């Protein structure tokens, strides 16, 4: 599985089938322009198989955390580890260090 942070509107549009509705180019551009917004797409054999979006939020007593907003897995890729059958906790593992802007799967995530 190849996980990429998406920065181009075209990549979002080409993976539009993973969203609840077709991405709107203007809204997509705004989302991607904000460094606190994160959109990751998982590719299997070069095909968009799943996506996750998140937004960094800073809270007075918690600091900066990631708010998981939406995730989607292409039905054809079910049972192949993309999203762990829709378990949001496993998708959230993608964001390992918001402050470092690093994305990777974490095999030993607690919980």
Phi and psi in degrees as a GROMACS rama.xvg file:
@    title "Ramachandran Plot"
@    xaxis  label "Phi"
@    yaxis  label "Psi"
@TYPE xy
-109.737  116.964  UNK-2
-106.403  126.48  UNK-3
-127.644  138.668  UNK-4
-79.1867  128.751  UNK-5
-94.1288  131.733  UNK-6
-125.26  -6.01025  UNK-7
-114.129  134.363  UNK-8
-56.2081  -39.6479  UNK-9
-59.0266  -37.8424  UNK-10
-65.6434  -36.9166  UNK-11
-68.2458  -45.6409  UNK-12
-60.7159  -41.1375  UNK-13
-69.511  -17.977  UNK-14
-107.525  20.9145  UNK-15
-56.9704  -27.2838  UNK-16
-65.4732  -14.5997  UNK-17
-83.8834  -13.8237  UNK-18
-93.0715  164.928  UNK-19
-62.2491  -36.7712  UNK-20
-140.518  165.072  UNK-21
-61.4326  132.256  UNK-22
-61.6739  139.377  UNK-23
-91.8163  121.904  UNK-24
-52.5015  -43.9996  UNK-25
-65.8687  -42.3542  UNK-26
-68.2677  -37.0618  UNK-27
-63.3144  -44.2554  UNK-28
-60.4285  -42.5939  UNK-29
-63.4519  -43.3326  UNK-30
-60.7589  -48.7388  UNK-31
-68.9242  -25.4368  UNK-32
-74.2396  -19.1363  UNK-33
-91.3268  117.706  UNK-34
-65.2725  -13.4793  UNK-35
-86.0289  -7.29061  UNK-36
-98.5994  138.7  UNK-37
-129.587  133.729  UNK-38
-135.663  117.71  UNK-39
-117.566  140.07  UNK-40
-122.899  134.209  UNK-41
-96.0291  128.844  UNK-42
-112.571  134.114  UNK-43
-117.913  121.046  UNK-44
53.8062  37.6425  UNK-45
80.3155  0.158035  UNK-46
-104.758  132.752  UNK-47
-60.9909  118.09  UNK-48
-109.064  -26.1629  UNK-49
-163.564  161.406  UNK-50
-146.315  160.059  UNK-51
-144.901  141.061  UNK-52
-121.269  147.583  UNK-53
-149.335  158.139  UNK-54
-130.717  130.286  UNK-55
-74.2815  133.894  UNK-56
-131.164  139.642  UNK-57
-108.434  127.675  UNK-58
-116.382  143.707  UNK-59
-55.4556  -35.024  UNK-60
-110.098  4.17129  UNK-61
-123.227  -12.808  UNK-62
77.7685  -156.496  UNK-63
-90.3236  128.617  UNK-64
-133.027  166.744  UNK-65
-99.5441  129.31  UNK-66
-100.393  114.579  UNK-67
-73.6479  120.702  UNK-68
-99.7818  -52.6574  UNK-69
-149.75  146.973  UNK-70
-140.63  153.733  UNK-71
-150.918  143.555  UNK-72
-129.257  130.155  UNK-73
-62.6528  129.026  UNK-74
-54.0526  -37.3539  UNK-75
-63.6796  -19.1049  UNK-76
-100.328  7.52904  UNK-77
-59.162  142.814  UNK-78
79.3392  8.36807  UNK-79
-113.456  16.9114  UNK-80
91.3629  -5.22833  UNK-81
-80.7063  106.502  UNK-82
82.1953  0.628242  UNK-83
47.2414  54.5823  UNK-84
59.2268  37.9299  UNK-85
86.3354  9.21332  UNK-86
-76.2169  107.568  UNK-87
-60.3031  -30.5159  UNK-88
-60.1431  -41.9453  UNK-89
-68.2417  -37.4124  UNK-90
-66.994  -34.9675  UNK-91
-64.9743  -20.1897  UNK-92
-60.4231  -19.641  UNK-93
-57.9368  -36.6917  UNK-94
-94.7753  99.032  UNK-95
-93.2534  -27.1997  UNK-96
-154.258  91.1013  UNK-97
-57.1371  -42.1473  UNK-98
-67.5774  -26.9657  UNK-99
-91.8887  -7.99087  UNK-100
56.423  40.4673  UNK-101
-108.49  141.25  UNK-102
-129.314  127.875  UNK-103
-163.537  159.218  UNK-104
-74.8451  141.053  UNK-105
-114.468  114.822  UNK-106
-76.291  -25.5709  UNK-107
-111.051  36.5048  UNK-108
-62.5101  132.813  UNK-109
-67.0063  146.997  UNK-110
